Amino acid sequence: MPKQRQLIEPSDFERMRVFQQPISIYLQGELIGENVIIETHDEEIVLSTVGERFVKASCQFLIKR
């Protein structure tokens, strides 16, 4: 089973955006996004390439290692 690492720092999100690495997104322990590619992000929001918006303060962002 692959380990997962949480994205926390802005540099974590930027790395995933630049290299177009898919991430998983959870809200209160429930998977709400899988294989999401980040289009852009700021201090509050992550925007996916298909236009989905995720609030950083509410969600947990994970990448498989």
Backbone as a printed PyTorch tensor [residue, N CA C, xyz], in Angstrom:
tensor([[[  0.8430,  -1.1770,   0.0000],
         [  0.0000,   0.0000,   0.0000],
         [  0.8940,   1.2490,   0.0000]],

        [[  0.6630,   2.1820,  -0.9580],
         [  1.4960,   3.3710,  -1.0010],
         [  1.2370,   4.2880,   0.1920]],

        [[  2.3010,   4.9220,   0.6470],
         [  2.1560,   5.8880,   1.7240],
         [  1.6370,   7.1850,   1.1340]],

        [[  0.9650,   7.9750,   1.9720],
         [  0.4820,   9.2690,   1.5180],
         [  1.1240,  10.3650,   2.3560]],

        [[  1.3880,  11.4870,   1.7100],
         [  1.9730,  12.6310,   2.3840],
         [  1.0360,  13.8160,   2.2180]],

        [[  0.8240,  14.5440,   3.2960],
         [ -0.0810,  15.6820,   3.2670],
         [  0.6240,  16.9180,   2.7210]],

        [[ -0.0840,  17.6540,   1.8760],
         [  0.4190,  18.9230,   1.3710],
         [  0.0280,  19.9960,   2.3810]],

        [[  1.0080,  20.7530,   2.8480],
         [  0.7430,  21.7730,   3.8640],
         [  1.2720,  23.1310,   3.4260]],

        [[  2.5290,  23.1750,   3.0570],
         [  3.1880,  24.4330,   2.7030],
         [  2.8090,  24.8740,   1.2870]],

        [[  2.8170,  26.1870,   1.0360],
         [  2.5590,  26.6660,  -0.3350],
         [  3.4960,  26.0170,  -1.3540]],

        [[  4.7330,  25.7480,  -0.9520],
         [  5.6860,  25.1110,  -1.8700],
         [  5.2580,  23.6870,  -2.2280]],

        [[  4.5740,  22.9940,  -1.3070],
         [  4.0470,  21.6550,  -1.5950],
         [  3.0190,  21.7260,  -2.7210]],

        [[  2.0840,  22.6740,  -2.6050],
         [  1.0410,  22.8370,  -3.6150],
         [  1.6460,  23.2720,  -4.9460]],

        [[  2.6270,  24.1710,  -4.8960],
         [  3.2600,  24.6660,  -6.1180],
         [  3.9980,  23.5510,  -6.8450]],

        [[  4.6750,  22.7030,  -6.1110],
         [  5.3870,  21.5660,  -6.7200],
         [  4.4000,  20.6520,  -7.4490]],

        [[  3.2680,  20.3740,  -6.8250],
         [  2.2610,  19.5150,  -7.4570],
         [  1.6860,  20.1830,  -8.7010]],

        [[  1.5280,  21.5080,  -8.6570],
         [  1.0100,  22.2400,  -9.8140],
         [  2.0110,  22.2080, -10.9670]],

        [[  3.2540,  22.5390, -10.6900],
         [  4.2820,  22.6110, -11.7320],
         [  4.4760,  21.2620, -12.4130]],

        [[  4.5430,  20.1970, -11.6220],
         [  4.7950,  18.8640, -12.1830],
         [  3.5200,  18.1030, -12.5210]],

        [[  2.3610,  18.7650, -12.3510],
         [  1.0480,  18.1920, -12.6710],
         [  0.8690,  16.8130, -12.0570]],

        [[  1.2210,  16.7090, -10.7840],
         [  1.0540,  15.4540, -10.0540],
         [ -0.3600,  15.3780,  -9.4840]],

        [[ -1.0530,  14.2690,  -9.6680],
         [ -2.4100,  14.1350,  -9.1410],
         [ -2.4090,  14.0230,  -7.6160]],

        [[ -3.4100,  14.6330,  -6.9950],
         [ -3.5630,  14.5780,  -5.5460],
         [ -4.9610,  14.0810,  -5.2020]],

        [[ -5.1050,  13.6430,  -3.9560],
         [ -6.4120,  13.2530,  -3.4190],
         [ -6.8170,  14.3010,  -2.3950]],

        [[ -8.1090,  14.5720,  -2.3270],
         [ -8.6100,  15.5980,  -1.4170],
         [ -9.7130,  15.0140,  -0.5610]],

        [[ -9.5950,  15.2590,   0.7460],
         [-10.5570,  14.7490,   1.7230],
         [-11.2040,  15.9050,   2.4690]],

        [[-12.4770,  15.7520,   2.7650],
         [-13.2180,  16.7020,   3.5950],
         [-13.8340,  15.9100,   4.7290]],

        [[-13.4170,  16.1970,   5.9480],
         [-13.8850,  15.4950,   7.1470],
         [-13.7390,  13.9800,   6.9940]],

        [[-12.6000,  13.5570,   6.4550],
         [-12.2980,  12.1410,   6.3190],
         [-12.9210,  11.4510,   5.1190]],

        [[-13.7200,  12.1750,   4.3400],
         [-14.3820,  11.5980,   3.1680],
         [-13.6910,  12.0750,   1.8930]],

        [[-13.3700,  11.1390,   1.0230],
         [-12.7260,  11.4630,  -0.2480],
         [-13.6900,  12.2710,  -1.1190]],

        [[-13.2740,  13.4950,  -1.4940],
         [-14.1230,  14.3310,  -2.3490],
         [-13.4670,  14.6310,  -3.6970]],

        [[-12.2000,  14.2570,  -3.8380],
         [-11.5070,  14.4620,  -5.1060],
         [-10.3490,  13.4890,  -5.2310]],

        [[-10.2600,  12.8370,  -6.3760],
         [ -9.1900,  11.8720,  -6.6030],
         [ -8.5540,  12.1770,  -7.9490]],

        [[ -7.2170,  12.0570,  -8.0200],
         [ -6.4690,  12.3600,  -9.2390],
         [ -6.7090,  13.7980,  -9.7060]],

        [[ -6.7960,  14.7070,  -8.7410],
         [ -7.0060,  16.1210,  -9.0210],
         [ -5.6650,  16.7450,  -9.4160]],

        [[ -5.6770,  17.5100, -10.4950],
         [ -4.5000,  18.2570, -10.9350],
         [ -4.7430,  19.7340, -10.5930]],

        [[ -3.7680,  20.3550,  -9.9340],
         [ -3.9130,  21.7480,  -9.5100],
         [ -3.6380,  22.6780, -10.6870]],

        [[ -4.6030,  23.5510, -10.9660],
         [ -4.4390,  24.5930, -11.9830],
         [ -3.7480,  25.8020, -11.3500]],

        [[ -4.2630,  26.2080, -10.1800],
         [ -3.7100,  27.3350,  -9.4440],
         [ -4.1000,  27.2000,  -7.9740]],

        [[ -3.4360,  27.9890,  -7.1360],
         [ -3.7430,  27.9770,  -5.7080],
         [ -3.2920,  29.2980,  -5.1120]],

        [[ -3.9020,  29.6480,  -3.9780],
         [ -3.4620,  30.7970,  -3.2020],
         [ -3.5170,  30.4080,  -1.7310]],

        [[ -3.5230,  31.3710,  -0.8400],
         [ -3.5180,  31.0610,   0.5880],
         [ -4.7870,  30.3440,   1.0440]],

        [[ -5.8980,  30.5260,   0.3230],
         [ -7.1870,  30.0010,   0.7700],
         [ -7.7730,  28.8980,  -0.0990]],

        [[ -7.5310,  28.9400,  -1.3930],
         [ -8.2400,  28.0830,  -2.3540],
         [ -7.2670,  27.3030,  -3.2380]],

        [[ -7.6690,  26.0760,  -3.5730],
         [ -7.0070,  25.2940,  -4.6190],
         [ -8.0230,  25.1430,  -5.7440]],

        [[ -7.6160,  25.4770,  -6.9600],
         [ -8.4780,  25.3620,  -8.1310],
         [ -7.9180,  24.2640,  -9.0250]],

        [[ -8.7750,  23.3060,  -9.3850],
         [ -8.3320,  22.1920, -10.2280],
         [ -8.4080,  22.5730, -11.7010]],

        [[ -7.8030,  21.7440, -12.5400],
         [ -7.8110,  21.9910, -13.9840],
         [ -9.2070,  21.8740, -14.5940]],

        [[-10.1460,  21.2670, -13.8650],
         [-11.5160,  21.1550, -14.3810],
         [-12.4490,  22.1400, -13.6850]],

        [[-11.8850,  23.1200, -12.9600],
         [-12.6790,  24.1890, -12.3720],
         [-13.2310,  23.9440, -10.9780]],

        [[-12.8660,  22.8410, -10.3500],
         [-13.3320,  22.5860,  -8.9900],
         [-12.5350,  23.4550,  -8.0170]],

        [[-13.2180,  23.9540,  -6.9790],
         [-12.5770,  24.7810,  -5.9520],
         [-12.5900,  24.0260,  -4.6310]],

        [[-11.4540,  24.0480,  -3.9510],
         [-11.3210,  23.3890,  -2.6550],
         [-10.7260,  24.3880,  -1.6670]],

        [[-11.3290,  24.4920,  -0.4860],
         [-10.8740,  25.4220,   0.5420],
         [ -9.7720,  24.7500,   1.3640]],

        [[ -8.6070,  25.3840,   1.3930],
         [ -7.4610,  24.7970,   2.0940],
         [ -7.7340,  24.5760,   3.5790]],

        [[ -8.4430,  25.4970,   4.2220],
         [ -8.6890,  25.3970,   5.6600],
         [ -9.6300,  24.2390,   6.0070]],

        [[-10.4360,  23.8010,   5.0590],
         [-11.4330,  22.7650,   5.3200],
         [-11.0060,  21.3750,   4.8660]],

        [[-10.1180,  21.3060,   3.9020],
         [ -9.7730,  20.0380,   3.2660],
         [ -8.3770,  19.5630,   3.6470]],

        [[ -8.1720,  18.2730,   3.4160],
         [ -6.8500,  17.6610,   3.5770],
         [ -6.4040,  17.2230,   2.1870]],

        [[ -5.1970,  17.6230,   1.7940],
         [ -4.6630,  17.3470,   0.4730],
         [ -3.5270,  16.3530,   0.6050]],

        [[ -3.6320,  15.2410,  -0.1140],
         [ -2.6510,  14.1650,   0.0020],
         [ -2.1020,  13.7570,  -1.3460]],

        [[ -0.8310,  13.3670,  -1.3370],
         [ -0.2000,  12.8000,  -2.5220],
         [  0.3410,  11.4360,  -2.1570]],

        [[  0.2290,  10.4910,  -3.0770],
         [  0.7700,   9.1480,  -2.8480],
         [  2.2590,   9.1850,  -3.1110]],

        [[  3.0110,   8.4850,  -2.2990],
         [  4.4610,   8.4010,  -2.4790],
         [  4.8350,   7.0340,  -2.9600]]])
